[in-house]
Amino acid sequence: MKLSNFNEWFTLVSNIAVVAGILFLGIEINQTNELMEAEARYNALQIRTQTNLLIASEPQLAEILEVFDEGIRPLTGGERRQLISHTVRVIRNQEWMYSEIPIDDALLQTWKVISTSNSWQLGWQSVKPGLNAEFVTFVEQNIIE
């Protein structure tokens, strides 16, 4: 076998190995992207679950939300502060979800329902100046009716 013939075969095998490596890398990147998307969806679920758990496990917070949203009576200063802290947390979680995961129609509809509460509106007015401008525009065009 001539040396030039050997070099040609070696070059061919090397090129095939490079192409196979690139294909393998593409598959790995795709799997990593899918894993990251699943992790972001899981984090969003955890956020929503923790918010609901907080309300369920804190009867005082649940009562404050009910009193304010139904207009039963004025809130005390401490109640108002607790309400704003809670709703600002909800809105900050929404801002995070907006920036990190695709917002599907089901989530958008949930946000629309949440945004109709007086407590969410109070929190929105409190935190809006400090939010990402793109998120604020999205909320005002797609959520607040």
N, C-alpha and C positions, 0 to 999 in steps of 0.2 A: 504494500500500500504506500502510495506516495505521501509525502508530508503535506503537500497542498490539499490532497483529497481528505486527509485526516483533519486538517484545519477547517475545511468546509463543513465536515460533519460536526465537528466540535462547535463551530459557530451556529449551526442549525439547532443543535441540542440546547445551546446556551440561550438562543432567541426564544425557543419554545418554553424554556424554564422561566424566562423573564415574563412572557405573556401569561403563563400559568400563575406566576406570583402576583401579577397585576389583577388577574381575575379573582384570585383568592382574597386579595386585599379589598377589592370591591365588595365581595360577599361579606367580609368581616365588617366593613364600614356600614353596610346596609343593616346587618344584625345589630350593630351598636346603636344605630339611629332608632331602630324599632324598640330596643330596650330602653333607650332614653325617653322616647315618647310614652311608653308604658309607665315608666317611673314618674313622669310628669302628670299623667292621668291619675296615678295612684296618689300622688301628693295632693292633687286637687280634691280627690275624694276624701282624703284624710282631713283636709282643711274644712270641708263642708260638714263632715261627721263631727269633728271637734267643736265646731260652732254650735251644732245642734245639741251635742252632749253638754256643752257649757250651759246652755239655756235649760236643759232638762235637769241638770244637777244643781243649779243655782235658782231656787224658788224666788229669791228676791229679784234677780234679774228678769225672770219670766214675768213676775208681777209688774215690774217697772215698764217692761215692753207693753204689756196689756194696758196698764193705766195710761201710758202716753199715747199709744196708737188708738185707743178708744176714746181719748179725751175725758177720762173719768174725773180726774182732778189734776191740778198743777203738780209738777214734780218738785221735790225739795232740791236744794243745790247739790247735795251728794248723789241723789238719784239721777239728776240730769247729767252729772259728770260720769256716772257709771254707764248710763245709756249712751252717751256720746262715745265713750271709750269702746264700748261693745260694737257700735255701728261703724266706727272708724276702722276697727279691726276687720269687720266684714268687708268693707270697701277696699281696704288695703289688700285683703286676700283676693278680691275680684281683680284688682289691678295686677297682682302677681299672675293670676291665672290668664288674664288677657295677654300678658307679655310672654308667657311660657308655654301655653297649650293652645291648640286650635279651639275656638269657641264655636261649638256646634249649636244647632237650633234648640235642643233641649236645655242646654245651659243658658242660652240667651233668654228663653222663655222664663226660666227660673229667676234670672236676674230681673226681668221685667216685673214679675210678681213681687219680689222683694222690694223693688224700688218704689212701689206704691205705698209702702208703709210710712207713716209720719216719722218713725224713728230713723229709717234709712235716709229720708229727706233731711232730717236734722244733721245726721252724720255727714251726709254729702256736702251740705253747706259748710260744715266745719272743716272738712279735710280737702275739699276741692282745690283750693289755691296751692296746695303742696303736692298735688298729683301730677303724673306725667301728662303733658298736654295732649298727646295722641290718645291716651286712655279717656281723658275728659271729653274730647270730641266724639270718640266712639260711644261713650255712655249717652251723651246728649243727643246724638243722632239715631241711636239704635235701642236705647233702653228707656230713658225717661220719655214719657208720653204726655 
